[in-house]
Amino acid sequence: MPAVRRAALSLAVLLLCCAAAAAQSQRWTEQQAREWYAKQPWLVGSNYNPASAINQLEMWQAESFDPKRIDLELGWAESLGMNTMRVYLHDLLWQQDAEGFKRRLDEFLRIAQRHKIRPMFVLFDSVWDPNPQLGKQRAPKPGVHNSGWLQSPSTKALQDPAEYPRLEAYVKGVVGAFARDDRVLAWDIWNEPDNMNHGSYGHLEPKNKVELVLPLMRRAFQWAREAGATQPLTAGVWKGDWSTPEKMTEMDRTQIELSDVITFHNYDSPRELEQRINWLKRYNRPLICTEYMARGNGSFFIGSLLVAKVHNVGMINWGLVQGKTQTHLPWDSWERPYVDREPSVWFHEVFRNDGTPYVPEEVEFIKRMTGKSRARAARAQRAAPSRPARRPARASHTAHP
């Protein structure tokens, strides 16, 4: 091949590679997002942490990773017809044992796949304890909702730009390892990035937390795109007025601007849920509610799922199984721990620790909404032994009057 032709061919290949890389580094178009969503079932699931773990580190560290419990609980989720779980990761896990962490992620994905569940992984989180520590995790505080949950990154890391290359390695390492894995539904880059944790750890938060998180979140989106993610990226808006861009905060607008698909949280009545869905429809992108269902706050499966089904919005409630997170207890337990009383109604969770439903009628409703009840009835009908056709009755010899 002549040298000129070889050079032209090499240039063409280089340009194609550059174009592909550039396309991957950009947010999806509205059409790409809608085409992706059209291929999905109606997404219904829970935010998931096994009952045996108080937080993300206890879920994923080698000493406390519990695949048998995860398999059991995801089986309960499958029995409801749930097809996704929103699952939190942590940057310290990559720092501690990157290869082992990837193996455990792969094992989790194998378990989830057996149960027909495709998880959405959350990379960073601004909620609860700002000072995470590797190793054995503390016991739950008696009577307190989510008393051991951890922020990622820590306040110290957030305030130290020297830590950012480590955070970049975490994002690129995790996303890159599963960037083309069909078992992963999506990547949630940052949970509630501007949450100041008033009422719990607010006194430990840096006053300029939002100003620190905003540019780092932008970089985290870019790192995930540079890692070659083929799944959609998102970060859910969770508070305030979204009725017009002018009423939204800079953080809200940035989350929407960077997200391939729009995610949001809502722990209020079905009426409020529907209003927020209508506010977000103007972006012409798929909508997934990644946190809802707080019984004491007027957010229930019955009502919320009906609204979502009408609007074709995916729904991921908080909490699957009662466990060490104690999120069946209300938020106000931070001020008044439930040490001498039970809440009149559970705040979150679908199942008790032993797998029995907290509200059996809720479980049956979820099954009807996901089609699991119909599928079960159809299987039972197919499995039933066929009965021989009844022979017509013999004609009587007695004359009719």
Secondary structure by P-SEA (a helix, b strand, c coil): ccaaaaaaaaaaaaaaaaaaaaaaaccccaaaaaaaaaacccccccccccccccccccccccccccaaaaaaaaaaaaaacccccbbbbbaaaaaacaaaaaaaaaaaaaaaaaacbbbbbbccccccccccccccccccccccccccccccccccccccccaaaaaaaaaaaaaaaccccccccccccccccccccccccccccccaaaaaaaaaaaaaaaaaaaaccccbbbbbbccccccccccccaaaaaaaaacccccccccccaaaaaaaaaaaccccccccccbbbccccccccaaaaaaaaaabbbbbbccccccccccccccccccccccccccccccccccccccccccaaaaaaaaaaaaaaaaaaaaaaaacccccccccccccccccc
